[in-house]
Amino acid sequence: MNDWAPGIAGGALIGFGAALLLWSVGRIAGISGIASGALEGARGDRAWRIAFLAGMMIAGAAALQFVPLPPPRAQSGPTALLAVAGLLVGFGTRLGSGCTSGHGVCGLARFSKRSLAAVVAFMAFAMAATFVMNHVHLSP
Amino acid sequence: MTRGILACFASGALFGVGLAVSSMTDRHVVLGFLDVFGDWNPRLVFVMAAAVAVTAVAYRLILRGPAPAAGGEFHVPKAGAIDARLVAGAAIFGVGWGLAGYCPGPALVAVAAGLRDAWIFLPAMIAGSWIAGRLAR
């Protein structure tokens, strides 16, 4: 699972996807912003967002199905934890104007100081949350 | 316009296949990266490094041009201040990411693949974004 090749290959594909989006329609590949705009944005600004998300979901799911990959682990996460996590991710990415793709990939690629600050903050808080979950035993 | 829409679909497809091939759609791989004091999985470092490197070179070349190929103009965020809203939003996002191991892109692909955990996560994510959008008005 720790071999570097699938990581480099997948990351490069993500980069080519981001490049094609800027080259063709001049947009930044930030998934949280594209998704919230697709659901709540102005009517005339929705088609490109829906096309991008459809391509990502259809091709991504097809790759998981047909490319020989390690299968995703058991789908048995605690329901309440997943729901709370979803709320926080949705709320935080909207408030902070970006997620791992918009601030992480595209922002860092533009050498944006704002995005660098966001990446440092979300990485630190994510590692802290994972640490508490895995290594702090709150029960007596 | 139609060509622009097709390009957006193709762009999303590259992005989605990239997430799948690198196992970012497996939230346990992401949690393995975030768990720096556990059985650390460096996968996300390779994914981010390659994605940022390709994007940085491509953006530089593309932004030398006058306009996007399908017309319109480049929508690149202007440099702004690092404010409380940005940092608080990123911190809240980080906590959610660290709890579940899903960020928005992988969660959407995992939903399309029918993964149960993502089907719980994604509706809550959409609700969270909607609430933040309402509060900002």
Interface residues (C-beta under 8 A of the other chain):
Chain A: M1 N2 W4 P6 G7 I8 A9 G10 G11 A12 L13 I14 G15 F16 G17 A18 A19 L20 L21 L22 W23 S24 V25 G26 R27 I28 A29 I31 S32 A35 S36 L39 E40 A47 W48 R49 A51 F52 L53 A54 G55 M56 M57 I58 A59 G60 A61 A63 L64 Q65 V67 L69 P70 P72 R73 Q75 S76 G77 T79 L81 L82 A83 V84 A85 G86 L87 L88 V89 G90 F91 G92 T93 R94 L95 G96 S97 G98 C99 T100 S101 H103 G104 V105 C106 G107 L108 A109 R110 F111 S112 K113 R114 A117 A118 V119 A121 F122 M123 A124 F125 A126 M127 A128 A129 T130 F131 M133 N134 H135
Chain B: R3 G4 I5 L6 A7 C8 F9 A10 S11 G12 A13 L14 F15 G16 V17 G18 L19 A20 V21 S22 S23 M24 T25 D26 R27 H28 V29 L31 G32 L34 D35 V36 F37 G38 N41 P42 R43 L44 V45 F46 V47 M48 A49 A50 A51 V52 A53 V54 T55 A56 A58 Y59 I62 L63 A67 P68 A69 A70 G72 E73 F74 H75 V76 P77 A79 G80 A81 I82 R85 L86 V87 A88 G89 A90 A91 I92 F93 G94 V95 G96 W97 G98 L99 A100 Y102 C103 P104 G105 A107 L108 V109 A110 V111 A112 A113 G114 L115 R116 D117 I120 F121 L122 P123 A124 M125 I126 A127 G128 S129 W130 I131 A132 G133 A136
